[in-house]
């Protein structure tokens, strides 16, 4: 039986109740994990209030701001984890962003600043957070990130985010190789298209979802809960022999050709 009782899990990337991160947090809580939640701060405190109200039923013992473009804030986040918990067992990385202008049109027209922004937030942040989590995972641990098929295939309008996801998947392998001797596992979940705040920036996302519903072996796309179930599994001892992998949770779409 999947049981995460006694495990400390830090979840990043919850924006609203459509977030895949929200689905993951719910399933980790259901399995008994002690949750910490990060949020992206803004000047008006609007996001803090929104996320705080959403996650209240999960009774998180940590709720901290974390903008991965701010090194001092990342450092502060893990200082709080160390001071309050002493140990981290699970890190959930659900962070991705690209300028909307870089998610349509010709990929060759991607701006230098847009390319840098997409890879800094969507790819480098996994490396950064894993490095900060490493000394706190004193009893081993599980690090999980989210990727998408656009990291290995050309998907219309995914553009620079596809490159970012390709880098993310490579980072999973290098981190798994580095952290494995400490019994820290690093894996990625490649979820099928789900309508979220992040995916809404991708042109034609509804067409993509309908296409998957028509073509995927299960004739549907997946839910946040299904992705959350996979994350809970990868976080548990049931997945103790799995690291450096990309697990597809996409109703089987990835296996299909014409």
N, C-alpha and C positions, 0 to 999 in steps of 0.2 A: 504493500500500500504506500502511496506517495505521501510522505510526511516531512514537512519542513519546520516542524516545531523546534524552537531554539535557534533557528537560523536568522541572521540579520541580513536583510536585503535592501539595498539602495536602488531606487527606481528613478530614472531620469526620463524626461520627455512627455509627461502628461500635460496636455493642453486643454482637453475637454473630454466629454464622455464618449467621443468617437475615436479617441486616440488608441492606437494599439497598446501603448504603454499602460493605459487605463485597464484594458483587458488583462494584461499581464499582472498588474498590481492586484487585481481582484482575485486571480487564481492563486497567486502566491499567498495572499491573505487567507484564502479558503484552505490552503494546505498547512496553515499554521505559522507562516513566517512572520517575524517582527519587521515591520516596514519602516523605511525612511524614504521620504519623497523630496525631490528637488523641483524647483520651478524656475522659470525664466523671469527675473524681476523686470519691472518697468517703472517709469517715473511716477505713475499714478497709483501703483499698487493693485491695479485691476486684475492682473494675472494671479497674483498671490491670493487674493480673495476668492477668485473663481476656482482655482485648484484646491484651496483649503476646504471650501464647501463641498467639493466633489469627493475628496478623499476622506472626509471626516468619518464616514461609516467604517473605514478600514483601520481606524485608530492608529495612525502612524506615530511612532515615538520620536521621529525626527521629521522636521519640515524646514528645509533650508533653501535659500536662493543659490542658484548656480548658473552663471553665464559662462560657457566654456571659452568664450573669447576674452575672458578676464582671468588671467593666471592667479591673481590674488584671491579671487572668489573661489576658484577650484581648490586652491590650497586650504582656504577657510572651511570649505565643505567637508573635506576629509579630516581636518582638525576636529570638527564637531563630531564626526563619526568616531574618531579615536577617543575623544573625551567622554562621549556619552555611552558608547557601546564597547569600546576597547578592541573589538574584532569585527571584521566584515566577512561575510560568507558568500554573498551574492551581489553582483553588480549588473544592473539592467541598463543597457545603453540604447536609447530610442531617440537619438538626436540626428536630425538631417535638415538641411536648408539650402536652397539655391534661389537666386533672384528670379522672379517670375519671367523676366525678359529673356533669361537664359534657358527657359524650359519650353521654348517654341522657336520656330524658324530654323535656320541653318546652324548646325553645330559649329561650323567653322567661324561663325560670327560671335562666338562666346567671347565676352570681354575678359581681359586679364584680371580685373578686380572680381568679376563674377566667378571666374574659375577658382581664384584663391579663396573666396568666401565659401563656395560649395565644399571644397576639400578641407578647409580648416574646420568647419563646423561638422560636416558629415563624416569625415574620415579621421582627421588628426585627433579629434576629441576622444575617440575610442582609445588611441594610443596614450593620450594624456591621462585620461581617467583610469586606465588600467595601470599605468605607472604609479599613480597616487594610491590605488587600491592595493597594490602588491604587498607593501609592508604590513598592511592591516589584515591580510588573509593568512593569518598565522597557522590556521588549521586546514589549509587548502581552501578552495572556493570555486565558484562558477561565474564566469563573465559571459554575458549574452548580448549580442547586438542584432539589429534588424537590417536586412538587405532586401534586394529585389532582383528579379530576373533581368532587369535592365543593366545589371552589372556584368552580365556575360553575353547578352544579346542586344542588338540594336532595337530599341523600342521607340516608336514615334513620340516626339516631344519630351523624351526623358533626358536626352542631351547630356549636359555636364553632370547631372546627377548619376547617370550611368557610369561615368568615369569615377565619380566619387565612391559609388558602391563597389566598383571593381577594386579600387584601392582599399576599401573597407574589408573586403573579403581576403585580400592579400595580407592585410594587417592582422586578421584573425589567425592566419596560419603562422605568421612570424611571432605573434604574441603567445600562441599555444606552444610553440617550440621553446620560447624563453621561459615561460611560467610553469611548464609541465613538471620540472623537477621539484617545484614547491606544491605539487598536487593542485595547481590552479588550472582549471579547464576553461578554454575560450572557444565559443561556438557562435554561429550566426543562424538566424531563422530567415529564410527567404519566403515571405508571405505573398499570397496572391493579392491582387489589387483590392483595396478596401477604401471606401470613401471616408477620408479623414481630412483634417485641416491641412495637413501637409500635402496629401495627394490631390487636393482640389486645385493646387497651383499647376498641376500637369494638364496641359491641354488635351481634351478628349478622354478624360478619365472615365466618364460614364460609358463611352463606347468601348473602352478597354474592359470594363467590368462586364458589360453585356457580351462581349466576345468570349471572355473566359466562361461565362455561364453557358454559352453555346458549344464550346469546344472541349473544355476540361472533362476528363473521364467522369467526374461526379456531377457534371452538368450544373455547376454552381460555383460561386466563389466562396471564400471562407469568412469566418467571423473573428472578431477580436478575441472572443472566448477560446476559440480553437487555437489561435496563436498563443494565447495565455497558457493553455494546457500544455503546449509543447515547451514553453519557457519553464513552467513549473517542473516538468519532467527533466529538462536539461539542468535545472538547478538542484535536483535531488540526487541521492546516492544511486538511484536506479540507472542514471546515466554516467556512472563513475568511470566507464571506459571510453567515453566519447569526448574528443577534443579536436580542435582545428577543423571542424566540419561546417558545411552549410546544409541545413535541413530545410527541404522545401515543404511548406505548408500552403499549398495552392490548389487543392482539389485535383492534383495530378496534372495541371496544365503544362508543367515544365517538360513532361515526357513526350508531348505531342508534336507531330510534324504538320504536314498539310491537313 
